[in-house]
Amino acid sequence: MSLWISLHLPFHSLDAAFPHWRTRQLAAAVLDQEQVCALTPAALEAGITPGMRHGTARARAPQALLSRRDFQAEAQGLQQALLCLLQFTPDITLLDAHSLAMEVDASLDLFGGPRSLWRRVQDSLQGLGLNPSLAMAPTCQGAWALALQTQTRRRRVLKPATLSRRLDPLSAACLPALHPWLEWLESLGCSTLGQLRRLPRKGLQQRTRPEAMQAIDAAYGRHTPPCTWVTPPARFGRRHDTLQRLEHVHAVQAVAAKLIDQLCGWLQAGHRSASRLSFMLHHEKGRHARPPSMLELSLSQPGWRPDDFLPALAEHFSRLVLPDHVIAIELRVDETRERMARSQGLFPEPAQWARQESRLLDLLRARLGEDHILKARPFASHLPEAANRWVPAAEADAPSTEAAPALPEQARPFWLLDPPLALQVDRHTPLYQGRRLRLIQGPERIESGWWSEKHQQRDYFIAQDAQHARYWIYRQRAALDARWFLHGLFG
């Protein structure tokens, strides 16, 4: 069975033209072709009505704000919702300038069923500052018709029979394809979809166009029209212009989190992942302009879910000092890679443990700084104490063009003493803490540095005491007294 979630933005034109209209009693209206297409409750109280001409609205309410419809801003707002919803399903189709629908039957198991998925979608859209009208139904047109009913909350239907009962009392205006014939249908006494279905089908087909009957059949599940799925952009770059100047880091962080939600939807749609995000914080323009501030977020392993980015982002913002107020935030991702397939096994794979360790490492790097988290990187040297270099973790994770030195075949301890500890000798036997050490493996001869003052000639052995603890010791070959040193401890 197919299942759809439809989204309708009833105040989309107002939100695009007057972003502040909800915060105050603003009398404002949006004009499309010199006629009012959307208005606030305060404008309605002032005497403006839908469809009123520009001159009449100006004369009726001189104090009201009138603005032409901003199609570009509306498209950006719908694109914002689209990118966020891609994290739930890649099958999304645009219905009109204020509505879209998503087929979610393949995503139900992943998100815990219809009710849980409904809440996740609703929370994500409200996190973007949107107040949509959502509906769920077995058909795309049926879900859209229910979403257009902003006066009722009964907009979640799972069975076709229930959908038919919910659609029958709805006005015929809930199907946009029927709008050209609404007056004619009213003259026949057919104001609801149920009354329209009882008309002779053949006569209705002759007096309307094929798309009218197709819309009715599609809403009730008798016809499945082909859908044109949206294609995500090839590269991700989003800019959010704030409604007011942001002076606090927490406000900037909240906007950045919204952009990350859109990024995760885009990554999910393309089965991609990203390890480096670039935030650009734009400041004042004009005479007091200053260059934007840059914030780079780097992860040790690529991520694609909000939980992969938000903890490290919070650590970065906790140390951020804003040089000036912020008027816009821009997020760009220049490089992505293919996402690893999710494991279907019962037990966690080593890669899953590695992702948890990498997440902890990202938090430490963000909290302490890149230069305070070091990793050992192999270095071409025969001397054990010089066989690695401590470099920043980001530099250690980067691919190296140098060939890695070959590891020795002999066993080496993990823990080395710096400097090596001189051992006492009794009858040519080394002692450690009063215990005799018995040589059980070796020697491993290492000679290096003959071209410099650090010439070393050593014979390494693995030794064991009476308690079977093992040690890595060596003897100086060049020394006349053949001294012994403890260099490493085995775990």
N, C-alpha and C positions, 0 to 999 in steps of 0.2 A: 504494500500500500504506500502510495506517495504521501508526503506530508510537507506542507509549506508554511513558512512564516513570512507575513507581509508587513512592511513598515510604511507608514504614512506620516508625513510631517505636516500637520494642519496649519501651523503658523510659520511655514518655511519662508514665505515671501517677507513676512514681517521681521523675522529673525535676521534675514539678510540685509534688509534696508534699515532697520532700527534695532541694533543689537541690545539697546538699553531699555526697550519698551516694557519689559516685565518688572523692572526694578522700581518703576514709578507709574503713576497714573498719567500715561502719555496718550494724548489724542493724536493718532497718526493713521495714515492710510497709504496704501501702495496702489499705484496706477499702472494699468496695462492697456495700451492703446487709448489713453485719455479717459479710461473708466476705472472705477474703484474695484480692485480684485481682492483686496485683503484690508482689514481695518482692525483696530484695537477696540476693546469694550468702551473705553472713554470716547473714542471717535463715534461709536454707535450711539452713545448717549447724547453726543453733541448734535446729532441729526444726520450724520452721513450714513448712507446705506450702500450695500454691494451693488455694483453696476452703475452708480451715479457718475455723471460726467464731471470732469475736472472743474469747470466753471461753477457748476451747481454746488459741488462740495466746498469750494473756496468761499462761495457766498453764504452757504449754510453754517459753516464753522470756520471763521477767519483765523482763529487761533490754532487750528489743527495743522500738523505737519504732513505735507504731501510729498511723496517721492515716487519716481518712476521705478519700475521693477528692475532689480539688478540680477540679470540672468547669470552673470559670471559668478557672483557671490553665492547664488543658489546652487549652481553646479559644484562649486567647491565644498559647500556644506554637505551635499549628497555624496560627493566623493570621499569626504571625511568619514561618513557613516559606512560607506561601502568598504573602505580599507579596513576599518575596525571589524566588520562582520565577516571578512574573508578568513578569519581565524576559526570560524565555525563550519564553513562550507565554501568550496570554490564555485558552487552552482548558484550564482546570483544574477538576476535579470532586472533591468530597469523598466518600470511600468510607465512612469511619466516624470515630470520635473520634480515631483514631491514624493514619489513612492518607488519602492523596489520590493522584490520578493526573493526569497532564498529557499531552495529545496533542501530539507534537513533530514530526510528519512535515513540517509547513510551516516548521519552524525549522531544519532540518538544514543547508541551504545557508548560512544566515546565520551559523551557529556552527561550520562546518567539518566537518560529518558527525556520525554517531552517537557515535563514540568521544570526539571533542572536546567535544560537548555533554554527554555523560555526566560528563566530568571537570569541566566548568564548573559543572554542577549540584551535584556532590559537593563541590567547593571552596566554593561559596557557602553550602551548608548547614553545612559544618564551620566556616566563618567565623562563623556564628551560634551556635556552641557546640553544635550538634545532631549526633548520631551515628545517622543513619537507615540503614535497610536499603533499598537501591535495587534496582530491577529494570527491565529494558527488554524489551518483547515487542510483537508485532503486535496484541495485543488488550489491552483494559483489564483484564478479569478475569484473563487469563493473567499480565500483569505483576504484578497484586496477589497472585496465588497464589505467584509466585516471590519477591516481596518478603517474604512471611510466612515464608519458609524462611531463618531467620537462621543456620543451621548450614552452609550452602554458599555459595560465592562465584560459582557458575555461574548468574548471574541476568541475563545479557545475551543475548537471542535476537532475531534479525532476520528469520528465515524462518518461515512457518507450519508447515512440516514439522518443523523443529527444535524448535519450541515444543511440538508434540504429543509428541515423544520426551522432552522435559524434564518435561512435565506427567504423563505416564502413571505414573511411579514415585512421585509425590507422594502424601501422605496426603489422604484425602477431607476432612480438617479444614481444609485450606488454602482451601477455599471456604466462607465463612461461611454461605451459604445452605443448606448441607447439615448444619449442626450439629444441628438437631432430630432427624435420622435417623441419627446416627453409631452409636448402640448397635445399632439394627436392622441397619445395614449390616455392622457387625462380626459380628453373629450369622450373617449370610449368608456370611461369609468375604471380604467386599469391604472392604479397608482402603485401597486406592489408587484413584486416578482411572482408571487403565487397567483395573482389574478392574471398576470401576463402569460403564465404557463398554461392557463385554462383556455386561452384563445385558440382558435383553429390554427394549427401550425402552418398549414399550406397558405392560408390567407395572409398570415403575418409575414411569411417569407416573401410573398408577392408585393407587399406594401412597404417593406423595408429593404435593407441591403443584407447580403450574406453575413457580414461581420456582426450584425446585431444578433442573429440566431446563434452564430458561433460563440459569442460572448455568453449568452444564456446557457448553452450546452457546456461550455468550458467551466462555468461557475458551479454547475450541478454535477460535473464529472462525466457527462455523456460525450464529451469531445476533449481531446488533449492537443492543444495547438503547440507548434514548435516554439521553443524559447531561444532567444539570443543571449548567450551567457556573456557577462562582461569579461574583458581581458585586462588583467592588472598591468600597470605600466612596467616597462622593462627596467627602469631604475627608480629608486625611491628617493624622493626629496619633498619634504612638506614644510610649510611655513605657517605659523600660527600668530596672527596679529592680535595682541591683547586688547581688551576693551578699555583698559586704563593702564597707567604707568605702574609697573610692578617694582616695589622697593624691597620686598622681603624674599629671601631665598626660598622659603616654603611655597610661596605662590608660583615662583618660577619652576620649582620642582613639580608642582601639580600639573602645569602645562606640559612639561617635558614628559610626564607619565602618559598623558593623552596621546602625544606623538608616538610614544613607544607602543601603545595599543594598536595604533594604525600600522606601525612597522611590523608588528607580529602578525597581523592579518595578512599583510603583503607577503611576508616570508612563508606563512603557512600555505598560501595559495600556490606559490611556486616551489614548495618543498625545498626551501633554501634556508640557510643560516648565516649569521653575521657575527663577527668578533670585534669589530671596531665601528663605533658610532661617533659622528661629529656633530656637536651642538654649536650653533652660532647664536649668541645673545645680542640682539640689536638694541642699540641705545638711541638717544635723542638724535634727531636730524636737524638740518638747518644751520643756524648760526652757532649753536652750541653742540654741533655734531661731534661724535667721537667714534673711533673704529669699533666694530663689534668685538665682543669677547668670545674666545673659543674654549670649548670644553670637549676633551677627547675621552671617550669611554672605551677601554680595551679589556677584552676578556681573554683568558688563557685558552678557552675552548669556545667555539661558536655556539650561539644560542638562537632560539627562535620563539621562546615563550616569554611573557612579561616577567615571570619569576627569575628568568635568567639574567635580566638586565636591571630590574628595579632595585635589588639590594645594593649592588655596586654603585648604581646611580645615586642612591641615598647617601652613601659614604662620601662620594665626590661633592655633593651639594652641602654636606655638613661642614666641609672645610672651605667652601666657596665664599669669597668676599666680593660683592657686586661693586664695581667701580662707579656705577650710575644706575638709574632706574632702567627697566627693560620694557620695550614697547613691542617686541616681536621675538619669537624663538623659531629657529630653523633647524631641522634635523636632516642630515644626509648620510647615506650609506653608499660608499664607493665600491665596495667589494663584498661579494657573497660567495658562498660555496654550497655544494649540494649537501642536503641534510642526510644524516645517517638514518637508516631504517630502524624503526622501533622493534626492540626485541620481543618475541612472542614466547620466550621460554619461561619456565616456572621460577627459576632462580636468577638473581641479578647477574649480569655479565660484568667482567672487569671494566668495560668501558663506562658502565653506569656508575661504578664506584669512582672512576677517574673523573667523571663530570662533577660529582659531589666534592671531591678534593679540589678541583679547579674552581668551583664556586667559592669555597673557603679562601683559596688563594687570591681570587679577585677581590674579595672583601678586605683582606689584609693589605693588598696593594693599594686599594682606594683609601684605606684608613691611614696607613703608615707612609705611603709614598712609594713610587716605583723604585727608588734607589735603596730602600730599606729592606726589600724582599729579594734575597739572593738565592741563586741556584748554582750548583757545581757544573762546570762545563769541561769536558775532557780537553787536555792539553798535551801536545806531543812532547813527552819527556819520559825518560826511563826511571827517574827518581820518583818514588811514590809520593813524597811530600810536594812535588811540583807537577804531578800528572793531571791537575785540574786547576781551574781558575774560578773564583767566585764572581759571578756577573749578575746584573739585575735579571729578575725572572723573565721579563718581557724579551730581553736580549737572548736569554738562554732558550726560550721557546721558538725564536725565529730560526728558520733554516739556515744552516751554515754552509758556505761554499768550500770550506776546508774539509779534507778527508779525515774522518775520525780515526784516532790511533787504535791500533789493534790491541785488544785486551789480552793479558797474559793467560796462559793455560793454567797456571798454578792458582790455588785458592788465595784470595786476599781478604783481609779483615775489613769491616766497614768503618771501624773507629781507629784513627791514627793519633798517636801522641805527638804533640808539638811543644818542645823538642823531644826527641827520643830519650828514654830513661836509661841511664847507665846501670848495668846489673853487676852485682857482686859475683865473684867466681871462687869456687872451692874445688880444688883438685880438677881443674879444667872443666867444671860443670857450672853453668850459670844458675844463679839463685834469684828468686823474686819473692820478696816478703818472707824470706827465710825458708821457702820451699824450693826443692830442687826441680829443675826443669829438664824433662827428658825429650830429646830430639826425636820426632816421629816422621818428619818429612823434610826433604831438602837435600842439598842446598839449591837455592835459586840465585845464581850469580848475576849481580847488577853492577855495571861499571859505566860511569858517565861523567861528563864534565872534564875530561882530560885536557881539553883545549883552554880551560880557565883555571882560576884558583880554587874552584869548588870541585876538585877531582875526588870522586868517591869510588871505592872498591869494596863491595859488600857481598857477603854470603848470607842469604835469608833462609831461616828454618821455621817450621811450625813445631812449637814445643808444647808439652803437656805436663801438668803437675800431678800430684797424687790424687787430687779431687777431680781429675779429668778436665780441668779448665785449660783452654788452649790459648796460646800466645804466639805472636809473630815477632821473632827476634832476629837479629843479624849480628855478624862479627866483622869487624874491620880487618880486611886482609892485609892492608898496607901497614897497619900498626905493628910495632915490634912486640907489644904485649898482648895482641889479639883480644881487644876488649869486646864485651858483649853489650848490646843495647836492646831494650824493649821498644818496638815501634808501633805495634798494633794489638788490639784486643778483638777476639772473636766473640760474637754474641752467643 
